[in-house]
Amino acid sequence: MKTSEFDAVLDFPFARGAGAHRALAVLLGASAPVRVTDYGFSGRREAPFVRVQASGPLDVRWGDPFELRTEGGETLGRGTCLFPGPPSAEEVKPARRKALLARLTLGEKEMVLALAEAGGLEGLHGERLAAFSRLSASRVEALAGALEAEGRLRILAFAPLRAVSQDSLDFLRGRVLSFLARYHKSHPSQRGAPFEKLETRFEAPRTVLVLALRLLAKEGRVVEEDGIVRLPDFRIPLTAAEEETLAALEKMVLSGELGSVSQDDIRAQFQLTPGKLQTLLAVLAERKKIVAGFDGFILHARWLDEVIGKIRGSGKKELTVADFKAMTGLSRKYSIPLLELLDSLGVTRRKGSVRDIL
C-alpha cells in the first residue's frame, strides 16, 4: 500500500533522544528522505521498533526490507517494515503497540493471526491483507487453514477471505452467556432473548454472531429455537394455578378444530390478558407441546407430527391444496397457512400450484 508512514524494526541500535532523526531510506531500489523515531520500548535496544515518516507516499508492505543511510550516504543499517499505515498514538497504547509489533516479527502465520486479533469481531478481510502484505491469495488461504487447524482462527468465507480469531470468538461467546443470564433475570416471563436483540446488543457481524451461537449450542451451553436464544437450564416460572391453566390450554389446542385454534379462541376461553397468554404459549412452545403457525393459528406438536407423517407416508412426490384438504379434513382457511408452515419447516416446497414433498 502507498503510505507516508510505517512502523518497522531495525537490526542495529538507533540513536535515541527527543524528536525524530533525519535519514535516507533505500526501499525496493528507490531512495527517499525520511524521519525516524525510536519508540523507546524497554528491551528493544538492539533491535528497536521505530516509526518511519517519509515526505511523500511510498509503496511499502509488511516484510519489505529497507536500508537506512545518513544524509551523507553512510550506511547505518537495515530494517524491515512491520506495519504500513500504522495507527496513531491516540488509537493504540504503547504496551499494545509493542506487543503487536513483536508479533509481526514472528513470520507470515503470526502476522495473519495478529491482524485477525487486531480486527476484533470484524476479524480479518482478504482485501485488508492484500494491501498490508505481498502474500498471494493462495498463500494467505494456506496460512489461514493452518491456523484454523491449530484452533487459533475461524475461517468465515473464502474469495475473498474472511476470518476471525478464536480468542475474539471466545470473548464474544462469554459475553453472550453473561447477557442471557441477565436477560432471563430481567425478563422471567419470556422464553429467551430474540436473535435480533443479540444483534443490537453486540453489534457483531451477523456471520460471527451466528457462528458463536452455533458453537455454544453444539456445546450445550445455549438453546436456539425459532429465533429465540436461551440458557439450557432456564424455565419460565409458573404458579400452581398457572400450571392448571396450562394443562387446560394444551388440551384445548389438541382438541380444537382438527388441531387448530386461534389466539382469540384461547383468550375468550380462559379470559387471559395478552401478556399472560403469550407467557403460557411460550411455556408450551418451550416444552415442545405446540407450534405457532401463520395467521395467528396455534397447532399442537403431536397433531402436526401426525400430519407430516401422513404427507411423507402418502407415497406422493407432489401435493396439491385439494390433496392436502382431503388428507387432513381441513378447510382452505386452515390449509393454506398450514401448508406455508410446512414449507418453512422444509417438509414441502412450493412449485407453482403444487408442492414438492421433500
N, C-alpha and C positions, 0 to 999 in steps of 0.2 A: 504494500500500500504506500501511497505517497503521503509523507508526513514530514513536518519540520522538527519533530521531537521523537526521541525513542529512549527507552531505558536499556542499559547494556551492562555487561560485566567485562572488566579489564583483566589482562593476565599479568599486570605489573602494578606496584603501589603507585598511587596517584597523589600529587601534592594536594594536601587538604588545607582548608582555610576558608575565610569568608569569601563569598561570591564565587563566580564561575571563572574558569581558566580558558583562555583562547587557545585553539589548536587547529590543525588541519586534518580532516578525516578523509582517508582514501577508502572508498566504498565501491566495490564492484568495478574497479578500474577508473572511477571518477573521483575527483577530489573536491572538497567543499570546506570553507571555513566554518568552524563550529565553536560553541562554548560548552565546556564540560564541567559538570558539578558533581562532586563526590557526595553521596547521601550520608556518608559518615557512620554507617551501621557498624556496631561493635562486632569484632570477629571477622571483619572483611578487609583487613588492612592489605593483605597480599593479593586479593582478588576483589577489588571494590566494585560495588554497584554504583553506577553513575547515571545522570541524566545528560543526554546529548541534545543540544539545541542548535539547529542549522539556520542560516539566514533565509533559506528557501526550502520548498518541499523536496524530499529525497525518496527514491523508490527503495524502501528498506522493509525487510520481513524478519520474522523470528529466525534465528540461527545464522543470519548473514554475518560473515566476518568483516572486519574493517581494521585499518591501521591508523594510529594517531601519530602525527608529526608536529613538531614545533612550527611556528610561523616561518622559521628559517629553514625548514626542511629536514631537521634532525628527527630520526625515528624515536618515538617514546615507547611504543609497544603496540600490542594488538588487543582487540576487543571483539565481543560477539553481541549482536543485537538480541535482546530478550523480549522486549515489549514495544512494538511500533505504535505510536499514538497512545502513550500511556495515560492513565487517569491522573488528575491533578492532586495536589496535596490535600485539598478540601474533600475530595472524593474517597481517598484511601489513607488510613492512618499509617504511620511509619512501620509499625510492627507487622501489619498485614502486608504492606508492600515488600518488606524484606522477605517474609515467608513466601510470597508469590514469586518473586524473582528467583529465590533459591530453588523453587520447584521447576522453574523454567530453564534451569541449567542442567536438569537431570535427563534430558533426551526427549525424543518425539512423543513417546507414550505418556510420560508425565506432563508434557506440555498440553496434550489434548485433554487430559483429566483436569489439569489446573484451570484451563479455560472453562470447562464444563462446570466446575465448582464455583468459579468466579461468576458464572452466569446465574447461579441460584436456581430457582424454579423455572426460569426461562431456558436454562441449560445452554447447550452448545448448538449453534447453527452452522451448517456447512459453508454458507456464504461468508460468515464472520471468520471462519478458519481459513478460507481461501484467501482472504485479504490479509490475514495475520501471518501466514507461513507460505512456503513454496511447495508444500507437500501436495502430491496428486490426490485426486478424489479417491482412487483405489487404495492408496496408502493410508489415507485417513480412515476409510472404512475398515481396513485390516487392523489398524490400531484400536479403533472403537470396538471391534469384535473381540480383540484380545482383552480389553478392559472389561467388557461385559462378561466374558468367560471367567474372569477373576472376581466377579461380583462387585466391581467398583463403578460401573457405568450401566445405564439402561438406554438402549437404542430405541427411539420412538418412531423413526422413519428413515428411509434412505432416499437418495436422489431428489432433493438434497438431504444430506444427513441432518438429523435432529436427535440429540441425546441429552440426558440429564444425569448428573452424578448420583450414585446410590446414597451418599451422605445427605444430599438435598432432598431426595425422595424420602429417606427415613425421617428427616426432620419434619417434613410435611405430614407423614403418617402419624407421628407423635402429636402434632397439633390437631389433626382430625380427631383422634381419640379423646384428647382433652376437651375439645369443643363439644363432642357428642355427650360426654359426661355432664357438662354444664347445661347443654340443651335439654337433656332428659330431666334434670333437676328443675329447670325453669318452665318446662312445658310437659308436665307429667301426663296430661290427657292426650298427647299426640303420640303416634306410633314412632316417630323419629323426625329427623331433620330432612326436609326436601333437598334433593341434589342441588337445586338452584340456590338454596340458602348457603350451601358449602361453597359454590362457585363465587357468590358475592363476598363471603367471609374471607376467603383466602386469595382471591384474585390470581389464582394459578392458571396456567394454560389448561384447557379442558382435557387434553390428552394426558397431561401429567397427573391431574386430579383423578381421572378415571383409572389410570394405572395404579395410583396409590390405593384407591378403594378396592380395586381388583385383588391386589396383593393382600390387603387386610382381610378381605373376605375369604381368600384362599387359606389364610392362617386361622380363620375362625374368630377373628377379632372384631369384625363388623358384619352386619347383615344388610344387604341392599335388596329391596323388593319394591317394584312399581315406582321407582324414583324416590323412595324413602330410605334413608340410611339410619341405622340404629346400632347400639351395642347389643351383643347377642344375649346378655342376661337381663335386658330391660323388658319389663312388663307394665302395661298400663294398670295402675292400682284401681280396684273396684270394691265397693261395699258389698255386703251380702245381698242387699236389696237389688243392687245393680246387676249382680250375678244372676238373680232370678229373672230380671227383665231381659238379660242377655239370652238366657236359655229359651224364654218365650219368643224372643225376637228371632232366634235361629230357627225355631220350629215354624214360625210364620213364613220365613223366607223359603224353607224347604217345602212347605205345604201350599205356597202361593200358586197362582195360576200357571201350572206346568213349570214351576220353578222360578218364575219371575215376579217380582213385586217392585213397586216404585217407592221412593223415599216419602212421597206424600201419603201412601198407604200406611207406612210404618209410623209416621208422625201422628196420623189420625188414630191409629190403633192404640198406641202407648202414651199419647199426649206428652211427647218429648220436645224439649226445646231443640232448635237446630244444632246448637253446640253439643248437647248431650247425645243426640243421635249420632253425630259424627264421631264422638268418642267411642260409643258402643260398636259402631260399624268398623272403626279402626281396630278394636279388640278382636272382632270376628275375623277380620282380614288377617290380623297378626296370627291368629290361631288356625289360619287356613280353612276357615269354615265358609267364607263367601268370596266371591269375585265380583268386583264392580264392573258393570257393563257400560255401554254408551247410553246416552239419553236418560240418565238417572235410574236405570234399572239395576237391580242387585240380584245376583244369581248364587244359589248355593253351590259350593265347590263340588259336592258329591253329585249333584244333578248335572253340572257342567261336564264332569268326567264321564258320566253316562252318555251324554250327547256326543262327546268326542269319540267314545268307544263305538257308538253306532255308525258314525261317519267313517271311521277307519276300518270298521268291520263290514262295511257295505259291499266291498269288492269293486266299487266305482272308482274311476280316476277323476271324474268331474262331478260337480254338484251344482244344480240349478236351485233357484229360490223355491220353485214348486217341489222339487225333490226334498229339500230341507223341511218345508212345511209338512209334507206327508210323513217324513221320518220322525218329526218331533211333535206334531199336532199344534204347533204354534201358529198364531195368526201372522199376517205380514207385519203388523205393528211391532211384534216381538222378534220376528225372524230377521229383519234387516239389521237392527242394531246388534243382534247376537252373531250374525254372520260377520259383521265388521269386527267384533271382538275376536272371533276365531281367526280372522285374517291377522290381527295384531299379535295373536298367540302363536302364529306360524302353523296352524292346523290346516288352513286353506289359504289360497291366493287368488284374488280376483283377476279374471281374464275375460274382459268384455261382459257379456250377460251371464257367464258361468264362472265357477271357481274350480281351480285345480285342488285336488286333495293331496296334501303333502305328506 
